[in-house]
Structures are given as structure tokens and as C-alpha cells.
């Protein structure tokens, strides 16, 4: 069933860039996704042992927690590792969705991206979202906030707004028309992760999703050109 928001252009976000064509969470991966028509990229943020905020997804490398690496050590284990501050190079080229893995460095996040436009900070740890909402006002930062979930929530739109967030990032297999309608009617944005085929994209467009985070941004952009 199409929603009243279904006429909106579905926005496409490259999941860790274009991870099928380049090493994920690298500037090369991000640039490929944006060059092939993505509206933005989604990436992950962790803090290393030396305090560096780095774009990295996995919890560990070779059995060692990533948070125990310095940036120099991580760069050897993961060539092309990117510091969060390097995203300034992409500023103006697309939207940035930052999925923050842990609490404990909210102020550092604000120092790194607080003055940038078109940035959304999200997390599975909703305590971090609430913390950032308070700090955002205190420091007049420009970023928006999102809630990431792997299931469903009762009264999710109200919960999200009470946290100070405007975006929902749900696992795509839990998304349905009713969930999207609830959020759209509340003035919030739904961006599922990670649908990788046209039937999913078409359903989410028809239901009124703001966008999708996908592993195949080039394919999604090509589909959008023919479908819309």
C-alpha cells in the first residue's frame, strides 16, 4: 500500500561505502559509492587505545578487540583505515550517517563533526543518543540523531522523539507499512538497513521510507533512475 509520502525520492546510502568494490570504511569505498549515485554513506565509529576515533565496524581483529589497537597498529592490520576527522574531505559531497559502536566519547564526536552539515549520528546504544541530544544543544552542534534497532519497538515514534532523535535505522526485515506510517506521520525518517534488491527498495519507496542503507549503492542508484 503506498503511503502519502511515497512520492518522495528514495535516498540511497552506501553501507560502509561500496564494500563490494573496495575495502569497506575507506575513503576509496566512500568515493566509489558517491560517484555511482549514492546520496551519502553510512559508516561506523570506534575509539582506539590512543584516543583516535576511527571508522571501523568489527569488534575485533584476529581475536584482539579493536579498541586495544593504536591507529598505527590498526593501519597495518587494516590498510586504508580512516580517522573520523578525514570525513571532512567528503563534506559537501553527500550525507554522512555515523553508527557509533560504544559510549564514552560523546564530546570527542561533537568536536569532530559538530560544525559539519548533513551528519546523522546513530547508535544501538540509545543512552548515547540521549547523551548526545543534551550535548548537541549545549554546544549548538548541527548534527541530527538517529536510533538504530534490530527488531521492533512499541510506540517507537514517540520513544524516538523523546530521545531527541528524528531518524530510525531498523533492520530491513522488520520494516512494514505500519511502522513506516507511524514514523512518517510523526515527522520522522525511516532508513532501513541493508536491503540489497529491487523488490525491497520498491516496497520501502512505496511505503514512504526516507531512504535505504545498502551494500550495492550503484545498483540501487541505477534502479532508482528507471523506477522513479
Secondary structure, DSSP 8 states (H G I E B T S, - for coil): ---TTTTS--EEEEETTTTTTS-TTSHHHHHHHHHTT-SEEEEEEEE-TTS-EEE---SEETTEEGGGS-HHHHHHHSTT-EEGGGGGGGTTTSEEEEEE--SS-HHHHHHHHTT-SSEEEEES-HHHHHHHHHHHHHHT---EEEEEESS--TTHHHHHHHTT--EEEEBGGG--HHHHHHHHHTT-EEEEE---SHHHHHHHHHHT-SEEEES-HHHHHHHHHHH-
